[in-house]
Amino acid sequence: KDLFRKGRLTEINNPFFIAASEEKLIEKKRLDLNVNTNLTSILSCRLREGYTVNTVTHKGNEMKVKLTLPWKHHTFIHYTVMSWWPPGNNPEWSKCKVEVSIEGPYDILHDIICQKDKQFPSHFRMSVIKKFYSTLNHLQQTDILLVHLHSFTSNPAHYTI
């Protein structure tokens, strides 16, 4: 795995900041969800929110798509969707497993994950922690809304006159 991300998304050319560009990034899983909607709906929603496709893997009957959102400098939110593939009438097609993880330098992840309840003297530091958990909450709420919208099309009585 490429831990240094040199030349990816953020490249620092200033020689005084070389150490920052070579800082090791670690990844921690934050959420594990089952979403009762199909892969195309989730991808459509997340790509409109600014996520980019990082990797796509297909093994057997499973499609795995890893999306990445640059959140802060050297900090990325990864949204991985696993679904039945190929699409069809199979009921498993309308169910996806979602994993949300964050990748970044140790000091940022330590503040966000381990010290989320600590009161820091810096308002900026507290703001970053609150924004991260607000972003995670937004992801969950969007998934719930997406499932609700997807369930609307499953029953013709909901949309026929």
N, C-alpha and C positions, 0 to 999 in steps of 0.2 A: 504494500500500500504506500502511496506517495504521501508521506507525512509532512513534507515541507511546502508543498503547493507552490513552488517557485514557478512563476510565469503563468499561474492559473488565477483567473478572476482579479487578483490584486498583485501587482508586481511593483516592488519598491526599487527605484533606480538611484535614490539618494544614498551615497556611501555611508552617511552617518546613521542610517536606519537599516543597515544590512542585517543586523542581529534580529530585527523584527520580522524580516522576510524569511528567515531560516528557523523561526520558532516552531517547535513541534506542536502539532494539533492532535487533540484526543477527541474521541467521540463517546457520548453517553446517551443511552436510550431513555427517553422521557415518557412516551405514551405507547400503548399497545391496544389497538381498537379493532373491533369487527364492525364494518359498515355495510349495511344491507342495500347497496346500490352497485351498479356495474362500473367496470374500469373506465369506460369512456366518459361517463359522467364525472367521475372524480378527476380524471386528467383534464377535462375541459375546464372544470372549476379552478383547479390549482394552477394551470398554465395562465389563466386570466389574472390570477393573483400575483404573478411574477415569478413563479417557480420555473426552473429550467430542467430539462431532462438530463440527468447525469448518466445513468446506465439503464439498459434494458436487457433482461435475460429471459430466456425461454427454456424451461426444462420440463419435458414430459407434457403434462396438462396444465402447467402453471406458468403464468407470465408475471414477472417481477419488474417493476419500474421504479427507479429511484430518482426522485425530484429533489432539487437543491434550491434553497432560497438564501442568497447572501443577506445576512441579518445585520451584523455589525462588522467592523474591520476584522478580518481573519476569523469571523464567527459565522457559521453556516447552520441553517436548519435543514435537515434531511427528512423528506417525507417519502417513505417506501410503501408502495401498494403492491399487494400480491393477489392475483385473481386467477380463476379458471380460464383456460385458453384452449381452443378457439371459442369465440362467442357462439351462442346458440340457444336452444330451448332448455338447456340444462339449468336446473334451479341454482346450481353453484355459481353460475355466471353472474347472478345478481348479488353475490356476496363477496366482499373484499376484506382482506386483512390489511391493516394499516399500522405501520410503525413510524413514530416520530422520534428523531434523535437530534442532538445538537453537537456540533463539532467546533472546537476552538482551542485557544491556548489554555493551559491549566489554570492560570490565575482568574480568567474570566469565568470558566466553568465552575471553579471553586466558589466564587462569589454568588453565582446564580443558583447553584444546586445545594451546596452545603451550608451557606450562610444566608439563605433567603429570609429567615425570620430575624436576623440581626439588624439592629439599627445602626447604620453608618453615619458618620458626621457629614459625609459628602452627599448632597442632594442629587448630584448627577449619578452617583453610584446606585443610590436607592431607585432612581428613575429607570435605570437600565434593568434592574431586577424586576421592577413592576411591569415594564414593557415586555419583558420576556414572558412572564406568566400571563399577561394579557394576550400576547400572541398565541400561546398555547390554548388559552380559553377560546379565542376566536377560531382556531382550527377545529376544536371540538364542536363549537356552535355551528360552524359552517357545515360540518359533516352531518350533524343532526338535521339541519335544514335541507341538505341535499337528499337525505333519506326520505324526509317528508315529501319533497317534490317528486322524487322517484316513485313513491307509493301512490301518488295521485294518478299516474298513468297506468297503474296495474289494474284498476277497476274501471271499466267503461261507464258505469253508472255515475261516476264523478264528473264526467265531462260530456255526456250526451244529453240532448234535450228531448 
